[in-house]
Amino acid sequence: MCLAVPGQLLEIRGEDLERSGRVRFGGVIREVSLACLPEARVDDYVLVHAGLAISRLDADEAEQVFRYLEEIGLAGSGTEVAQRGGPTGGGAS
């Protein structure tokens, strides 16, 4: 079984197969490949598997996944969509 985790796309860099973005997963921000998701835009929620964004989600779908993850103990606090916000301070995480 594979697990894809939702996160909010904060920033996009590069083009085509070199396209990547910074994605927030709760309190953690990671760089992910957007090569398979050219339609992704800043503030979208994306499903990420093994460092690759594979699908877009709307905010309601992302919130539902966060609730499921919390129920099974895989998500920490601070992952709620309502608590999202813009990137903070511009520093690396």
N, C-alpha and C positions, 0 to 999 in steps of 0.2 A: 504494500500500500504506500502511496506517495501522499505527502502533505504539502499543500500550497497555503501560504499565509497571506492575509490581506494587509496592505499598508497604503499610506497616503503618499502620493508622488509630490515631492517638494520642489524639485529642480530637474531640468533636463539639460544634457550636454551632448554634443556630437550629432552626427547624422547617419542615416541608413544603418548598416550593420554595426557601426561604431557608437550608435546612440545608447546612452545610459542615463540613469537618473538617481537622485537621492530619494530614498523612500523611508518614511517613518513607520516603524512597527512598535506601537505603544511609545515607550520612552527611548527606543533605540533607532538610530538612523544608519542605513546601509546603502551602498552603491549597488545598483542592479542593472542588468542589461535590459534595454527596451527594444532590442533588435526584432523581436517577434511581435511587437505591439506598437506599430508606427502611429496608430491613432491616439495613443496615450497623451494626455495633456497635464500640466501642473494642476494640482488639487484633485485629480482623479484618484480613485481607489483602485489598486491593481492587486491581482493574485500573483504571488511570487513563489516559484519552486526552484530550488537549487541556484539561486541568484539570477533567475530569468523571469521577467514579468510575462505571464502567459495569458492573462485575461483582465478586462476592466470590470469593476463592480460599481453599482450606484451606492450612495451613502447608506441606504436602508439595508442593502445586502451585506455591506461591510459590518454594520452594527450587529446584524443577526449572527454573522460568523464570530465576531468578538464575544457575543454572549455565549455561544456554543463553546468557544475555547475557554472562557472563564468557568463554565459549568464543569468541564472536564479537567480543570486545573492547569491548563497550558498557557493561560494569559495572565499577566500581572495587572495591577490596577493602572489606570491612566490610558487604557486603550479605547475608551468610549469615543465614538465619533463626535459627540457633543463637546468633548474636551480638546478636539483638534485645534489647531490654530496655525498661524504661519510659522515659518522657520524662525528659530530664535538665535539672534546674535550673529548668524552667519559663520560661526566657528565650526570646525570639524568635530564629529562625534565618534 
